[in-house]
């Protein structure tokens, strides 16, 4: 790969991010997390996205972005941290956009 191709490969896409968040949210719920669940994603270049998974007043599951910093320029590796209102937390790192590391650290 050329340097430009490699840099482009390491940029994240919103579709990839959505899949990663959904996969990790499933892991959090399997570990006994309860909604609302918060997630902070930190990029290799310092970009940050924070989201809130919750149930709306109408009973629908919703995702709300609560903070963003340079989200259009996030790069792998991505560090994700999940926490719920009871204090449960875990983190994981996605080092390659072609792979997902759902093991995490509790």
Phi and psi in radians as a Rosetta constraint file:
Dihedral C 1 N 2 CA 2 C 2 CIRCULARHARMONIC -1.359 0.35
Dihedral N 2 CA 2 C 2 N 3 CIRCULARHARMONIC 2.921 0.35
Dihedral C 2 N 3 CA 3 C 3 CIRCULARHARMONIC -1.043 0.35
Dihedral N 3 CA 3 C 3 N 4 CIRCULARHARMONIC -0.742 0.35
Dihedral C 3 N 4 CA 4 C 4 CIRCULARHARMONIC -1.120 0.35
Dihedral N 4 CA 4 C 4 N 5 CIRCULARHARMONIC -0.723 0.35
Dihedral C 4 N 5 CA 5 C 5 CIRCULARHARMONIC -1.136 0.35
Dihedral N 5 CA 5 C 5 N 6 CIRCULARHARMONIC -0.726 0.35
Dihedral C 5 N 6 CA 6 C 6 CIRCULARHARMONIC -1.126 0.35
Dihedral N 6 CA 6 C 6 N 7 CIRCULARHARMONIC -0.739 0.35
Dihedral C 6 N 7 CA 7 C 7 CIRCULARHARMONIC -1.123 0.35
Dihedral N 7 CA 7 C 7 N 8 CIRCULARHARMONIC -0.739 0.35
Dihedral C 7 N 8 CA 8 C 8 CIRCULARHARMONIC -1.113 0.35
Dihedral N 8 CA 8 C 8 N 9 CIRCULARHARMONIC -0.685 0.35
Dihedral C 8 N 9 CA 9 C 9 CIRCULARHARMONIC -1.086 0.35
Dihedral N 9 CA 9 C 9 N 10 CIRCULARHARMONIC -0.646 0.35
Dihedral C 9 N 10 CA 10 C 10 CIRCULARHARMONIC -1.379 0.35
Dihedral N 10 CA 10 C 10 N 11 CIRCULARHARMONIC -0.209 0.35
Dihedral C 10 N 11 CA 11 C 11 CIRCULARHARMONIC -1.267 0.35
Dihedral N 11 CA 11 C 11 N 12 CIRCULARHARMONIC 2.496 0.35
Dihedral C 11 N 12 CA 12 C 12 CIRCULARHARMONIC -1.552 0.35
Dihedral N 12 CA 12 C 12 N 13 CIRCULARHARMONIC 2.743 0.35
Dihedral C 12 N 13 CA 13 C 13 CIRCULARHARMONIC -1.971 0.35
Dihedral N 13 CA 13 C 13 N 14 CIRCULARHARMONIC 2.679 0.35
Dihedral C 13 N 14 CA 14 C 14 CIRCULARHARMONIC -1.074 0.35
Dihedral N 14 CA 14 C 14 N 15 CIRCULARHARMONIC -0.614 0.35
Dihedral C 14 N 15 CA 15 C 15 CIRCULARHARMONIC -1.129 0.35
Dihedral N 15 CA 15 C 15 N 16 CIRCULARHARMONIC -0.776 0.35
Dihedral C 15 N 16 CA 16 C 16 CIRCULARHARMONIC -1.073 0.35
Dihedral N 16 CA 16 C 16 N 17 CIRCULARHARMONIC -0.751 0.35
Dihedral C 16 N 17 CA 17 C 17 CIRCULARHARMONIC -1.076 0.35
Dihedral N 17 CA 17 C 17 N 18 CIRCULARHARMONIC -0.741 0.35
Dihedral C 17 N 18 CA 18 C 18 CIRCULARHARMONIC -1.039 0.35
Dihedral N 18 CA 18 C 18 N 19 CIRCULARHARMONIC -0.768 0.35
Dihedral C 18 N 19 CA 19 C 19 CIRCULARHARMONIC -1.132 0.35
Dihedral N 19 CA 19 C 19 N 20 CIRCULARHARMONIC -0.750 0.35
Dihedral C 19 N 20 CA 20 C 20 CIRCULARHARMONIC -1.086 0.35
Dihedral N 20 CA 20 C 20 N 21 CIRCULARHARMONIC -0.797 0.35
Dihedral C 20 N 21 CA 21 C 21 CIRCULARHARMONIC -1.089 0.35
Dihedral N 21 CA 21 C 21 N 22 CIRCULARHARMONIC -0.738 0.35
Dihedral C 21 N 22 CA 22 C 22 CIRCULARHARMONIC -1.122 0.35
Dihedral N 22 CA 22 C 22 N 23 CIRCULARHARMONIC -0.771 0.35
Dihedral C 22 N 23 CA 23 C 23 CIRCULARHARMONIC -1.066 0.35
Dihedral N 23 CA 23 C 23 N 24 CIRCULARHARMONIC -0.800 0.35
Dihedral C 23 N 24 CA 24 C 24 CIRCULARHARMONIC -1.235 0.35
Dihedral N 24 CA 24 C 24 N 25 CIRCULARHARMONIC -0.578 0.35
Dihedral C 24 N 25 CA 25 C 25 CIRCULARHARMONIC -1.085 0.35
Dihedral N 25 CA 25 C 25 N 26 CIRCULARHARMONIC -0.703 0.35
Dihedral C 25 N 26 CA 26 C 26 CIRCULARHARMONIC -1.063 0.35
Dihedral N 26 CA 26 C 26 N 27 CIRCULARHARMONIC -0.721 0.35
Dihedral C 26 N 27 CA 27 C 27 CIRCULARHARMONIC -1.087 0.35
Dihedral N 27 CA 27 C 27 N 28 CIRCULARHARMONIC -0.774 0.35
Dihedral C 27 N 28 CA 28 C 28 CIRCULARHARMONIC -1.040 0.35
Dihedral N 28 CA 28 C 28 N 29 CIRCULARHARMONIC -0.796 0.35
Dihedral C 28 N 29 CA 29 C 29 CIRCULARHARMONIC -1.134 0.35
Dihedral N 29 CA 29 C 29 N 30 CIRCULARHARMONIC -0.681 0.35
Dihedral C 29 N 30 CA 30 C 30 CIRCULARHARMONIC -1.105 0.35
Dihedral N 30 CA 30 C 30 N 31 CIRCULARHARMONIC -0.497 0.35
Dihedral C 30 N 31 CA 31 C 31 CIRCULARHARMONIC -1.483 0.35
Dihedral N 31 CA 31 C 31 N 32 CIRCULARHARMONIC 0.081 0.35
Dihedral C 31 N 32 CA 32 C 32 CIRCULARHARMONIC 1.659 0.35
Dihedral N 32 CA 32 C 32 N 33 CIRCULARHARMONIC 0.197 0.35
Dihedral C 32 N 33 CA 33 C 33 CIRCULARHARMONIC -1.196 0.35
Dihedral N 33 CA 33 C 33 N 34 CIRCULARHARMONIC 2.573 0.35
Dihedral C 33 N 34 CA 34 C 34 CIRCULARHARMONIC -2.062 0.35
Dihedral N 34 CA 34 C 34 N 35 CIRCULARHARMONIC 2.555 0.35
Dihedral C 34 N 35 CA 35 C 35 CIRCULARHARMONIC -1.211 0.35
Dihedral N 35 CA 35 C 35 N 36 CIRCULARHARMONIC 2.508 0.35
Dihedral C 35 N 36 CA 36 C 36 CIRCULARHARMONIC -1.351 0.35
Dihedral N 36 CA 36 C 36 N 37 CIRCULARHARMONIC 2.552 0.35
Dihedral C 36 N 37 CA 37 C 37 CIRCULARHARMONIC -2.100 0.35
Dihedral N 37 CA 37 C 37 N 38 CIRCULARHARMONIC 2.372 0.35
Dihedral C 37 N 38 CA 38 C 38 CIRCULARHARMONIC -1.886 0.35
Dihedral N 38 CA 38 C 38 N 39 CIRCULARHARMONIC 2.536 0.35
Dihedral C 38 N 39 CA 39 C 39 CIRCULARHARMONIC -2.356 0.35
Dihedral N 39 CA 39 C 39 N 40 CIRCULARHARMONIC 2.301 0.35
Dihedral C 39 N 40 CA 40 C 40 CIRCULARHARMONIC -2.048 0.35
Dihedral N 40 CA 40 C 40 N 41 CIRCULARHARMONIC 2.244 0.35
Dihedral C 40 N 41 CA 41 C 41 CIRCULARHARMONIC -1.985 0.35
Dihedral N 41 CA 41 C 41 N 42 CIRCULARHARMONIC 2.236 0.35
Dihedral C 41 N 42 CA 42 C 42 CIRCULARHARMONIC -2.125 0.35
Dihedral N 42 CA 42 C 42 N 43 CIRCULARHARMONIC 2.222 0.35
Dihedral C 42 N 43 CA 43 C 43 CIRCULARHARMONIC -1.499 0.35
Dihedral N 43 CA 43 C 43 N 44 CIRCULARHARMONIC 2.798 0.35
Dihedral C 43 N 44 CA 44 C 44 CIRCULARHARMONIC -0.971 0.35
Dihedral N 44 CA 44 C 44 N 45 CIRCULARHARMONIC -0.549 0.35
Dihedral C 44 N 45 CA 45 C 45 CIRCULARHARMONIC -1.672 0.35
Dihedral N 45 CA 45 C 45 N 46 CIRCULARHARMONIC 0.207 0.35
Dihedral C 45 N 46 CA 46 C 46 CIRCULARHARMONIC 1.623 0.35
Dihedral N 46 CA 46 C 46 N 47 CIRCULARHARMONIC -0.047 0.35
Dihedral C 46 N 47 CA 47 C 47 CIRCULARHARMONIC -1.147 0.35
Dihedral N 47 CA 47 C 47 N 48 CIRCULARHARMONIC 2.533 0.35
Dihedral C 47 N 48 CA 48 C 48 CIRCULARHARMONIC -2.329 0.35
Dihedral N 48 CA 48 C 48 N 49 CIRCULARHARMONIC 2.432 0.35
Dihedral C 48 N 49 CA 49 C 49 CIRCULARHARMONIC -2.339 0.35
Dihedral N 49 CA 49 C 49 N 50 CIRCULARHARMONIC 2.280 0.35
Dihedral C 49 N 50 CA 50 C 50 CIRCULARHARMONIC -2.102 0.35
Dihedral N 50 CA 50 C 50 N 51 CIRCULARHARMONIC 2.286 0.35
Dihedral C 50 N 51 CA 51 C 51 CIRCULARHARMONIC -2.238 0.35
Dihedral N 51 CA 51 C 51 N 52 CIRCULARHARMONIC 2.820 0.35
Dihedral C 51 N 52 CA 52 C 52 CIRCULARHARMONIC -2.261 0.35
Dihedral N 52 CA 52 C 52 N 53 CIRCULARHARMONIC 2.045 0.35
Dihedral C 52 N 53 CA 53 C 53 CIRCULARHARMONIC -1.668 0.35
Dihedral N 53 CA 53 C 53 N 54 CIRCULARHARMONIC 2.179 0.35
Dihedral C 53 N 54 CA 54 C 54 CIRCULARHARMONIC -2.647 0.35
Dihedral N 54 CA 54 C 54 N 55 CIRCULARHARMONIC 3.056 0.35
Dihedral C 54 N 55 CA 55 C 55 CIRCULARHARMONIC -1.846 0.35
Dihedral N 55 CA 55 C 55 N 56 CIRCULARHARMONIC 2.237 0.35
Dihedral C 55 N 56 CA 56 C 56 CIRCULARHARMONIC -1.297 0.35
Dihedral N 56 CA 56 C 56 N 57 CIRCULARHARMONIC 3.000 0.35
Dihedral C 56 N 57 CA 57 C 57 CIRCULARHARMONIC -1.062 0.35
Dihedral N 57 CA 57 C 57 N 58 CIRCULARHARMONIC -0.474 0.35
Dihedral C 57 N 58 CA 58 C 58 CIRCULARHARMONIC -1.467 0.35
Dihedral N 58 CA 58 C 58 N 59 CIRCULARHARMONIC -0.012 0.35
Dihedral C 58 N 59 CA 59 C 59 CIRCULARHARMONIC 1.534 0.35
Dihedral N 59 CA 59 C 59 N 60 CIRCULARHARMONIC 0.174 0.35
Dihedral C 59 N 60 CA 60 C 60 CIRCULARHARMONIC -1.629 0.35
Dihedral N 60 CA 60 C 60 N 61 CIRCULARHARMONIC 2.549 0.35
Dihedral C 60 N 61 CA 61 C 61 CIRCULARHARMONIC -1.376 0.35
Dihedral N 61 CA 61 C 61 N 62 CIRCULARHARMONIC 2.259 0.35
Dihedral C 61 N 62 CA 62 C 62 CIRCULARHARMONIC -2.326 0.35
Dihedral N 62 CA 62 C 62 N 63 CIRCULARHARMONIC 2.710 0.35
Dihedral C 62 N 63 CA 63 C 63 CIRCULARHARMONIC -2.066 0.35
Dihedral N 63 CA 63 C 63 N 64 CIRCULARHARMONIC 2.212 0.35
Dihedral C 63 N 64 CA 64 C 64 CIRCULARHARMONIC -2.116 0.35
Dihedral N 64 CA 64 C 64 N 65 CIRCULARHARMONIC 2.196 0.35
Dihedral C 64 N 65 CA 65 C 65 CIRCULARHARMONIC -1.374 0.35
Dihedral N 65 CA 65 C 65 N 66 CIRCULARHARMONIC 2.152 0.35
Dihedral C 65 N 66 CA 66 C 66 CIRCULARHARMONIC -1.845 0.35
Dihedral N 66 CA 66 C 66 N 67 CIRCULARHARMONIC -0.307 0.35
Dihedral C 66 N 67 CA 67 C 67 CIRCULARHARMONIC -2.794 0.35
Dihedral N 67 CA 67 C 67 N 68 CIRCULARHARMONIC 2.531 0.35
Dihedral C 67 N 68 CA 68 C 68 CIRCULARHARMONIC -2.522 0.35
Dihedral N 68 CA 68 C 68 N 69 CIRCULARHARMONIC 2.475 0.35
Dihedral C 68 N 69 CA 69 C 69 CIRCULARHARMONIC -2.457 0.35
Dihedral N 69 CA 69 C 69 N 70 CIRCULARHARMONIC 1.970 0.35
Dihedral C 69 N 70 CA 70 C 70 CIRCULARHARMONIC 0.993 0.35
Dihedral N 70 CA 70 C 70 N 71 CIRCULARHARMONIC 0.677 0.35
Dihedral C 70 N 71 CA 71 C 71 CIRCULARHARMONIC -1.159 0.35
Dihedral N 71 CA 71 C 71 N 72 CIRCULARHARMONIC -0.360 0.35
Dihedral C 71 N 72 CA 72 C 72 CIRCULARHARMONIC -1.316 0.35
Dihedral N 72 CA 72 C 72 N 73 CIRCULARHARMONIC -0.216 0.35
Dihedral C 72 N 73 CA 73 C 73 CIRCULARHARMONIC -2.104 0.35
Dihedral N 73 CA 73 C 73 N 74 CIRCULARHARMONIC 0.575 0.35
Dihedral C 73 N 74 CA 74 C 74 CIRCULARHARMONIC -1.302 0.35
Dihedral N 74 CA 74 C 74 N 75 CIRCULARHARMONIC 2.512 0.35
Dihedral C 74 N 75 CA 75 C 75 CIRCULARHARMONIC -2.236 0.35
Dihedral N 75 CA 75 C 75 N 76 CIRCULARHARMONIC 2.701 0.35
Dihedral C 75 N 76 CA 76 C 76 CIRCULARHARMONIC -1.328 0.35
Dihedral N 76 CA 76 C 76 N 77 CIRCULARHARMONIC 2.633 0.35
Dihedral C 76 N 77 CA 77 C 77 CIRCULARHARMONIC -1.272 0.35
Dihedral N 77 CA 77 C 77 N 78 CIRCULARHARMONIC 2.628 0.35
Dihedral C 77 N 78 CA 78 C 78 CIRCULARHARMONIC -1.879 0.35
Dihedral N 78 CA 78 C 78 N 79 CIRCULARHARMONIC 2.297 0.35
Dihedral C 78 N 79 CA 79 C 79 CIRCULARHARMONIC -1.861 0.35
Dihedral N 79 CA 79 C 79 N 80 CIRCULARHARMONIC 2.174 0.35
Dihedral C 79 N 80 CA 80 C 80 CIRCULARHARMONIC -2.049 0.35
Dihedral N 80 CA 80 C 80 N 81 CIRCULARHARMONIC 2.381 0.35
Dihedral C 80 N 81 CA 81 C 81 CIRCULARHARMONIC -2.243 0.35
Dihedral N 81 CA 81 C 81 N 82 CIRCULARHARMONIC 2.256 0.35
Dihedral C 81 N 82 CA 82 C 82 CIRCULARHARMONIC -2.046 0.35
Dihedral N 82 CA 82 C 82 N 83 CIRCULARHARMONIC 2.497 0.35
Dihedral C 82 N 83 CA 83 C 83 CIRCULARHARMONIC -2.620 0.35
Dihedral N 83 CA 83 C 83 N 84 CIRCULARHARMONIC 2.589 0.35
Dihedral C 83 N 84 CA 84 C 84 CIRCULARHARMONIC -2.045 0.35
Dihedral N 84 CA 84 C 84 N 85 CIRCULARHARMONIC 3.135 0.35
Dihedral C 84 N 85 CA 85 C 85 CIRCULARHARMONIC -1.215 0.35
Dihedral N 85 CA 85 C 85 N 86 CIRCULARHARMONIC -0.280 0.35
Dihedral C 85 N 86 CA 86 C 86 CIRCULARHARMONIC -1.520 0.35
Dihedral N 86 CA 86 C 86 N 87 CIRCULARHARMONIC -0.109 0.35
Dihedral C 86 N 87 CA 87 C 87 CIRCULARHARMONIC 1.756 0.35
Dihedral N 87 CA 87 C 87 N 88 CIRCULARHARMONIC -0.040 0.35
Dihedral C 87 N 88 CA 88 C 88 CIRCULARHARMONIC -1.165 0.35
Dihedral N 88 CA 88 C 88 N 89 CIRCULARHARMONIC 2.507 0.35
Dihedral C 88 N 89 CA 89 C 89 CIRCULARHARMONIC -2.659 0.35
Dihedral N 89 CA 89 C 89 N 90 CIRCULARHARMONIC 2.650 0.35
Dihedral C 89 N 90 CA 90 C 90 CIRCULARHARMONIC -2.712 0.35
Dihedral N 90 CA 90 C 90 N 91 CIRCULARHARMONIC 2.767 0.35
Dihedral C 90 N 91 CA 91 C 91 CIRCULARHARMONIC -2.314 0.35
Dihedral N 91 CA 91 C 91 N 92 CIRCULARHARMONIC 2.772 0.35
Dihedral C 91 N 92 CA 92 C 92 CIRCULARHARMONIC -2.621 0.35
Dihedral N 92 CA 92 C 92 N 93 CIRCULARHARMONIC 2.821 0.35
Dihedral C 92 N 93 CA 93 C 93 CIRCULARHARMONIC -2.193 0.35
Dihedral N 93 CA 93 C 93 N 94 CIRCULARHARMONIC 2.297 0.35
Dihedral C 93 N 94 CA 94 C 94 CIRCULARHARMONIC -1.791 0.35
Dihedral N 94 CA 94 C 94 N 95 CIRCULARHARMONIC 1.867 0.35
Dihedral C 94 N 95 CA 95 C 95 CIRCULARHARMONIC -1.591 0.35
Dihedral N 95 CA 95 C 95 N 96 CIRCULARHARMONIC -0.363 0.35
Dihedral C 95 N 96 CA 96 C 96 CIRCULARHARMONIC -2.431 0.35
Dihedral N 96 CA 96 C 96 N 97 CIRCULARHARMONIC 2.270 0.35
Dihedral C 96 N 97 CA 97 C 97 CIRCULARHARMONIC -1.120 0.35
Dihedral N 97 CA 97 C 97 N 98 CIRCULARHARMONIC -0.227 0.35
Dihedral C 97 N 98 CA 98 C 98 CIRCULARHARMONIC -1.575 0.35
Dihedral N 98 CA 98 C 98 N 99 CIRCULARHARMONIC -0.142 0.35
Dihedral C 98 N 99 CA 99 C 99 CIRCULARHARMONIC -2.264 0.35
Dihedral N 99 CA 99 C 99 N 100 CIRCULARHARMONIC 2.733 0.35
Dihedral C 99 N 100 CA 100 C 100 CIRCULARHARMONIC -2.243 0.35
Dihedral N 100 CA 100 C 100 N 101 CIRCULARHARMONIC 2.217 0.35
Dihedral C 100 N 101 CA 101 C 101 CIRCULARHARMONIC -1.776 0.35
Dihedral N 101 CA 101 C 101 N 102 CIRCULARHARMONIC 1.714 0.35
Dihedral C 101 N 102 CA 102 C 102 CIRCULARHARMONIC -1.691 0.35
Dihedral N 102 CA 102 C 102 N 103 CIRCULARHARMONIC 0.141 0.35
Dihedral C 102 N 103 CA 103 C 103 CIRCULARHARMONIC -1.141 0.35
Dihedral N 103 CA 103 C 103 N 104 CIRCULARHARMONIC -0.969 0.35
Dihedral C 103 N 104 CA 104 C 104 CIRCULARHARMONIC 1.146 0.35
Dihedral N 104 CA 104 C 104 N 105 CIRCULARHARMONIC 3.089 0.35
Dihedral C 104 N 105 CA 105 C 105 CIRCULARHARMONIC -2.202 0.35
Dihedral N 105 CA 105 C 105 N 106 CIRCULARHARMONIC 2.150 0.35
